[in-house]
Amino acid sequence: QVQLVESGGGLVQAGASLRLSCTASARTLSNYALGWFRQAPGKERQFVAAITWNFGNRYYADSVEGRFTISRDSAKNTVYLQMNSLEPEDTAVYYCAASPKFTIAASFYDPWGQGTQVTVSS
């Protein structure tokens, strides 16, 4: 069973950048897609970005396209989410998760990390 641990969240001002990391315990992630989701208070969990481990195919939510970049480091078993030009609307708990399918649907993702808080002040 893959275990995922996120890090890198914090409190920043609008316009700033943050990089989130998600490190997986599995020996190999070659059959997985790794995704980032976020959940703001009172709102449903929302897809942010996903990447296939083998080929590096990427997909982004419209709300973050051009500002966020997902990447992976195979040697470190880690997926990153580089977040630039942050907006107050980006405030949420950010989760990474693994899926055997390259999809935006949260129901296909299991397991999930514990989440990391990102707060963007105006």
N, C-alpha and C positions, 0 to 999 in steps of 0.2 A: 504494500500500500504506500503510495506516494504521500509524503508530508510536505507541506508548504509553509514557509515562514516569510512574512513580509516585513520590511523595514523602510525607513526613509521619510516617513510622514513628518508633519510639523505645522507650525504657524508661520505664514508668510504674508506679505502685503500683495495686493493686486499688481500684476505685471511681473512678479518674481517667478523663479523656476524652482522645481524640486525634482529629484530623481528617486523613484521608488524601486526597491529591489524585492525579488521573490526568489528564495533559494529552495530548491527541491531536494528531498532526501533520497530520491530514487537513484539507482545506479545509472539508468538511462531513461530519457524522456522521448526516445525516438518515435514512439507511436502516439504521441500526445500533441494536442494544441494547448497552449497556455493562454489564459485570458485574464484581463483586468476588468473588474466591475466596481461600481461604487454605489453607496447608499447614503442619501442625505436623510436627516430626521424627518419622519412622517412621509417618506416617499419610498417607492419600490426600488429594489435593486436594479441598476441600470448598466447595460453593457458599455464598456469604454473602448477596449482594443483587444485583439487576439493575434497570436502568431503561431505558425506551425513549427515544431521543433526541427523537423528534418530539412525543410526547404526555406524556412523563413518567410513564408507567405504572411502578409499582414492585412488586417482589416480594422477600420476605425469607425467609431460612432461619428455622425455628422458634427456633433457638438464639440468634438475635440480634434477633428481632422485639421492638419496644418499646425497645430499647437503641441500635440502630444506625439511621442514616438515610442513604439514598443520595439525591443530588441532582445537578443538572448546571447549568453556566453556559455557555450557548450562545456568548456573546460571547468567552469564554476557551477554548472547546473543552475544557472540563475537567469531570470527574466527581469528586464528593466522596463520602467515606464518613465521616460523623460517628459516632464511636464513644463512647458514654457508659457509665458504670457498668461499666467494663472488669473482667474476671475473669481469673484466671491461665489458665483454659481457652481464653481468646482468643489466647494466645501462639501466633504463627505468622508465616510469611512471607505477606504479602498481595499478591495480584496483581490487576491489572485486565486486562480483555480485551474485545474487540469481537466481536459476532456479528450476522449478518443476521437472526437469529431470536431472539425473546424467550423465553429458555429457561434452565433451571437446569443443563442438561447441558453440561459442560465441552467435550465433543467438538465442539460447534457454534462454539466461540469460537476465533478466530484473526484477528489476532495477539494476543499477550500482552505485557505489560510485563515488566520485569526483576525486579519484586518489591521490597517494602519490609518490613523486619523490625519486628514489633510484639512487645514483651516486657512482660508484666504480672506484677509480683512480688506475692506475698501478704503 
